[in-house]
Every structure is written in structure tokens, then in C-alpha cells.
Amino acid sequence: MPPSGPTVGGSSRSFKPKASEIAHETRRTIIPLIKSKYADRWKTYSYYYQQPMSQITLPPPEYLVEPTPFAVFVGDPVNYALHWMEAQNPSTRVALICAANEKRAGGDWVTGVAGYEERLCRRSTLSATLETPGPGSPTPEAFPMSTSGGIFSENVVVFRTEKDRSEPMDEELWRDLPVCSVPPVRWPKVNINSGWLQYSFADERGMMRDKIMGALAICLANGIANIVVGDFGLGNGYRNPPYEAAAMWHEVVNGDPAIRGRIHNIAFIFEDGCQSTQRLILDDIAKKQRRGGGSLTPFLAAALAEEPLSDFELFRQYFVPSQ
């Protein structure tokens, strides 16, 4: 089972440099150091799966399988994954499924954008692995990524602590983890016509489900069955309906014949325990309905009258109601 929570590092730096300065140090100093000094230990390249479900063939399970257990916590996803690996057998690997920019490696990480992928690029070698196809890669360029594509980086070296810490750790504290980078569906059309937030178009729901399945298949193809997921597809940047997102993870992990029984454990780790994608979506729908003097539909008015669940609380209630 996953551990109960992540450990958090510290920093002695008394000031906070600009994110662009941190990015410059990462790109110009630390990544070249890792490439030259630790080339035999850590790979700074990746493999792009353009169509994961057609490229990957998983052998059938050899035993009767139990449902995959889920865990839901508040914390930093990378720190949690590293802590999980340290608590396990050294050969046990834990992969992070990370929401990715589909157009370029790491998105706008060098300019100080505050998305999780961008911040991870500033504290690790992720940008370098995403930019560099591994030996024997069938495609020389991963970007822009295909609709269902994903990129697997086996050794993403983490040399800074969480988002508000900018000082590099001592080299003996550097650790690596596998990262599967997949771009979620961004701002799908959502409605509340049946009393709950749901996709308006089945195609967009199917696309998001395929992305989840592809990400898990990529991890499994690389021998990894313990998974950490952040707020994949949630928050202001993506706004997928959170209950449907939780339902799709359950559908794929414990219901889809291609994946069922293969994932040993999966942990959803939310950086912001108060983030409510539900509230973001409801407010946006209300704004559109009020435009031009319109009134709110009964379902929407009722939903707005209640305190919306945070993404963390919704996933906790869905997967581990006894927690």
C-alpha cells in the first residue's frame, strides 16, 4: 500500500529568486552537470508513444486479481512518490502521471508559469528528458503531441524541494523518479442538465478516458504498477468535471479489460486541498446564463446554493469514504 503521506524538505535560502532565474540556473547549470557527471546513473531522455493503446500489448494477468486499492492525500505529488519509493523495496518504482503541455516540452517553464509541469521542470531534469528522444525512438520529435499521446521519462532527477523552495539540495540528496507526461482534455464543454456536472459531448469524455488508459498502459509497459496522480485534468487550466474524472479513473483501473488487475496501487495527491474545480465550472456556467439578463436553471441555482466540494474531498469520498 502507499504510505500515509509525503515528507517535505527544507531550504536555508532566505530570499525567493524569480522563477525565470531558477529556470535559467536549471537549464544552464544543473542539467548540464547531471548530463556530464551522472550520465551512467540517470538517463536524460524519453520515449514518445504516439498511440499508446495500439503500440502497447500487455500480456493477460496470470492470476485472479483483486480490485486496485486507492489512496487520496493532500501534499506534493513528487515528494509523495519519492517518499513512497524510499519506503519500499529499492527495486520498486513509482511513476508520476503528470499533466503535460501538448505543444512544447514543459510548456512555458522558463518564463515563470506556475502550472505543476512548469514548476517540476524548474526543480528537475524533466524539460531535458522531454526534449530528448531516447535511443531507437520511432519518432524524432514528440511535439506537438498527438491527441492520445504520452511521453515516458524513466529518470527525472529532482534536485529542488517543493514549489516554494528554490535552493538546490546537496547532490547526495538528489533522487529520480519515472514520469509519464500526458496532456489532459482542456476546458471541455460541461453541463448540469441532469443535476450534476457532466461532459456535454461523449467524444470529449471518451478522449479523457483514453488519455487515462494510455497513461496507465505506458507505465505498465515500462514495468511500473504503482502510480501517483496529481490533479490531472482538474483546476482552472483544464476544468474537467471532477466527479466524472474520478469515475473514469475507477472505470479504467478496475473495469477495463486491458488495465484491470495490473495496477498494484494508485495514489491521488492534491497540492491544494481547497481547490474546487466544481466551483470554477459552476461559476462559469452561471456567468454565461446570466449574460444578457437570463436566469439560472433550477439545477444550477441549487448547486450554487451549496458549498462545493474540493477536488481532494470529492476524490476522498469517491475512493476512500472511510478515510
C-alpha positions in Angstrom: 0.0 0.0 0.0 1.1 3.6 -0.5 2.5 5.4 2.6 0.3 7.7 4.7 1.8 10.9 3.4 4.8 12.6 1.9 7.9 14.0 3.5 8.9 17.6 2.9 12.4 19.0 2.5 13.7 22.4 3.7 15.8 25.2 2.4 18.1 27.7 4.0 17.8 30.4 1.4 16.2 33.5 3.0 15.0 35.1 -0.3 13.0 33.9 -3.2 14.5 34.4 -6.7 12.3 34.9 -9.7 11.0 31.8 -11.3 12.8 32.7 -14.6 16.1 32.9 -12.6 15.5 29.5 -11.2 14.8 28.2 -14.7 18.0 29.7 -16.0 20.0 28.0 -13.3 18.3 24.7 -14.0 18.9 24.9 -17.8 22.4 26.4 -17.8 24.0 24.9 -14.8 22.3 21.9 -13.1 21.1 19.9 -16.1 24.5 20.1 -17.9 26.1 18.9 -14.6 23.8 15.9 -14.4 24.3 15.0 -18.1 28.1 15.1 -17.6 28.6 13.8 -14.1 25.8 11.3 -13.8 25.3 10.0 -17.3 25.8 6.4 -16.2 23.3 6.7 -13.4 20.4 8.8 -14.8 19.1 9.0 -18.4 18.1 12.4 -19.6 15.9 11.2 -22.5 12.4 9.9 -23.0 10.2 7.8 -25.3 7.2 9.1 -27.0 4.1 6.9 -27.5 2.0 8.4 -30.3 -0.8 5.9 -30.0 -0.2 4.0 -26.7 -3.1 1.6 -26.9 -2.2 0.4 -30.4 1.6 0.4 -29.7 1.5 -1.4 -26.4 0.4 -5.1 -26.0 0.0 -6.2 -22.4 0.0 -9.9 -21.6 -3.0 -11.2 -19.8 -2.8 -11.4 -16.0 -1.6 -14.8 -14.8 -3.7 -14.9 -11.6 -7.1 -13.9 -10.2 -6.9 -10.2 -9.5 -8.2 -8.1 -6.7 -9.5 -4.5 -7.2 -6.7 -1.9 -7.1 -6.6 0.0 -3.8 -6.7 3.8 -4.0 -5.3 6.4 -1.6 -6.1 10.2 -1.5 -4.0 12.7 0.3 -3.0 16.4 0.3 0.7 17.0 -0.5 3.3 17.4 -3.2 2.9 14.6 -5.8 6.6 14.3 -6.5 7.6 14.3 -2.8 5.0 11.7 -2.2 6.3 9.4 -5.0 9.9 9.8 -3.8 8.9 9.0 -0.2 6.9 6.0 -1.4 9.8 4.6 -3.2 12.1 5.1 -0.2 9.7 3.2 1.9 9.6 0.2 -0.5 12.0 -2.4 -1.8 14.7 -0.5 -3.7 13.6 -2.2 -6.9 10.0 -0.9 -6.6 9.4 2.0 -8.9 6.6 4.6 -8.6 5.6 6.7 -11.6 4.1 10.1 -11.6 1.4 10.8 -14.2 1.9 14.4 -14.9 -0.4 16.8 -16.9 1.6 17.9 -19.9 1.6 20.8 -22.4 0.9 19.2 -25.7 2.7 21.9 -27.8 6.2 22.1 -26.3 8.3 20.4 -23.6 7.4 21.8 -20.2 5.2 24.5 -21.6 6.4 28.0 -20.6 8.5 26.8 -17.7 11.4 29.2 -18.4 9.1 32.3 -18.1 7.8 31.5 -14.7 4.3 30.0 -15.5 3.0 28.4 -12.3 1.5 25.1 -13.6 2.6 21.9 -12.0 4.6 20.7 -15.0 6.3 24.1 -15.3 7.3 24.1 -11.7 8.5 20.5 -11.9 10.7 21.4 -14.9 12.3 24.1 -12.8 13.1 21.7 -10.0 14.2 18.7 -12.1 15.5 17.4 -15.4 12.0 16.9 -16.9 12.5 19.5 -19.6 15.6 17.8 -20.8 14.1 14.4 -20.9 11.0 15.6 -22.8 13.2 17.4 -25.3 15.4 14.4 -26.0 14.2 11.2 -27.8 15.8 8.1 -26.4 17.9 5.6 -28.5 15.8 3.8 -31.0 12.9 6.2 -30.8 10.5 5.6 -33.7 9.7 9.3 -33.9 12.4 12.0 -33.7 10.1 14.7 -32.4 7.3 14.3 -29.8 5.9 17.8 -30.1 3.2 18.7 -30.8 1.9 15.5 -29.2 -1.0 13.5 -30.7 -4.4 13.6 -29.1 -3.8 10.3 -27.2 0.0 10.5 -27.0 2.2 10.3 -23.9 5.9 10.6 -23.1 7.7 8.3 -20.6 10.8 9.6 -18.9 12.5 6.9 -16.8 14.8 9.0 -14.7 13.6 12.5 -13.9 16.1 13.8 -11.4 14.7 16.0 -8.7 17.2 18.5 -7.2 15.0 21.0 -5.6 12.2 20.6 -3.0 8.6 21.6 -3.5 7.3 24.7 -5.3 8.2 27.4 -2.7 11.8 26.2 -2.3 14.3 27.4 -4.8 17.7 26.4 -3.4 19.1 23.2 -5.0 19.6 20.4 -2.5 23.0 18.8 -1.9 23.8 16.4 -4.6 23.7 13.4 -2.3 20.0 14.2 -1.7 19.1 14.2 -5.4 16.6 11.4 -6.3 14.9 10.3 -9.5 11.5 9.0 -10.4 9.7 7.9 -13.6 7.3 10.5 -15.1 4.6 9.8 -17.7 3.6 13.1 -19.3 0.2 13.2 -20.9 -1.9 16.3 -21.9 -5.4 16.1 -20.4 -8.5 17.4 -22.2 -8.6 21.1 -21.8 -11.8 23.0 -21.0 -14.4 20.5 -22.3 -18.0 21.6 -22.7 -19.7 20.8 -19.4 -23.4 21.0 -18.4 -25.5 20.5 -15.3 -28.7 19.5 -17.1 -29.2 16.3 -15.1 -28.3 17.8 -11.7 -24.6 17.1 -11.7 -21.7 18.3 -13.7 -21.0 16.1 -16.8 -19.5 16.3 -20.2 -21.8 17.7 -22.8 -20.1 15.6 -25.6 -19.4 11.9 -25.3 -16.4 12.4 -27.6 -14.7 14.6 -25.0 -15.4 12.2 -22.2 -14.1 9.3 -24.3 -11.0 11.3 -25.2 -10.2 11.9 -21.5 -10.8 8.2 -20.7 -8.4 7.2 -23.5 -5.8 9.5 -22.1 -6.1 7.9 -18.6 -5.9 4.5 -20.1 -2.9 5.4 -22.3 -1.0 6.9 -19.4 -1.5 3.7 -17.3 -0.6 1.5 -20.3 2.7 3.4 -20.8 3.6 2.9 -17.1 2.7 -0.8 -17.3 4.7 -1.2 -20.5 7.7 0.1 -18.6 7.3 -2.3 -15.7 5.6 0.2 -13.2 2.4 -0.7 -11.4 2.4 1.8 -8.5 1.2 5.2 -9.6 0.9 8.7 -8.2 -1.5 11.2 -9.9 -1.9 14.9 -9.1 -4.9 17.0 -10.1 -4.7 15.5 -13.6 -7.3 17.3 -15.8 -8.6 19.4 -12.9 -8.1 23.0 -11.8 -8.5 26.2 -13.8 -6.2 25.0 -16.5 -8.3 22.0 -17.6 -11.7 22.1 -15.9 -12.8 18.5 -16.5 -15.9 17.7 -14.3 -14.3 16.2 -11.2 -16.8 13.5 -10.3 -16.6 12.3 -13.9 -12.8 12.3 -13.7 -12.9 10.2 -10.6 -15.4 7.8 -12.1 -13.2 7.4 -15.2 -10.1 6.5 -13.2 -12.2 3.8 -11.4 -13.7 2.6 -14.7 -10.3 2.2 -16.3 -8.3 0.8 -13.3 -10.9 -1.7 -12.1 -13.2 -2.1 -15.1 -11.3 -2.0 -18.4 -10.1 -5.5 -19.5 -6.8 -4.0 -20.8 -5.9 -2.5 -17.4 -7.9 -4.3 -14.7 -5.8 -6.1 -12.2 -2.5 -4.7 -13.4 -2.1 -1.6 -11.3 -1.0 -2.5 -7.7 -1.7 0.8 -6.1 -2.7 4.3 -7.1 -2.5 7.5 -5.0 -4.1 10.8 -5.8 -2.1 13.6 -4.3 -3.6 17.1 -4.3 -1.3 20.1 -3.8 -4.2 22.3 -2.8 -6.7 20.6 -0.6 -9.1 23.5 -1.1 -9.1 23.7 -4.9 -12.6 23.2 -6.3 -12.9 22.6 -10.0 -16.6 22.1 -9.4 -16.8 25.8 -8.2 -14.8 27.0 -11.2 -17.1 25.3 -13.6 -20.4 26.3 -11.8 -19.3 29.9 -11.7 -18.5 29.9 -15.4 -21.8 28.3 -16.3 -23.7 30.8 -14.1 -21.9 33.7 -15.7 -22.9 32.6 -19.2 -26.5 32.0 -18.2 -26.7 35.5 -16.6 -25.3 37.1 -19.6 -28.0 39.1 -21.4 -30.3 39.1 -18.3 -31.0 35.4 -18.3 -32.0 33.5 -15.1 -30.3 30.4 -13.7 -31.7 26.9 -14.3 -33.0 25.2 -11.2 -30.2 22.6 -11.1 -27.6 25.3 -11.3 -29.2 27.5 -8.7 -29.4 24.5 -6.3 -25.7 23.6 -6.9 -24.6 27.2 -6.3 -26.5 27.4 -3.1 -24.4 24.6 -1.6 -20.7 24.7 -0.6 -18.9 22.9 -3.5 -16.6 20.0 -2.6 -12.9 20.5 -3.1 -11.3 18.1 -5.6 -9.5 16.4 -2.7 -12.7 15.9 -0.7 -14.6 14.7 -3.8 -11.9 12.1 -4.6 -11.6 11.1 -1.0 -15.3 10.5 -0.7 -15.4 8.6 -4.0 -12.4 6.3 -3.4 -11.9 6.0 0.3 -15.1 7.2 2.1 -13.9 5.7 5.4 -10.7 7.7 5.4 
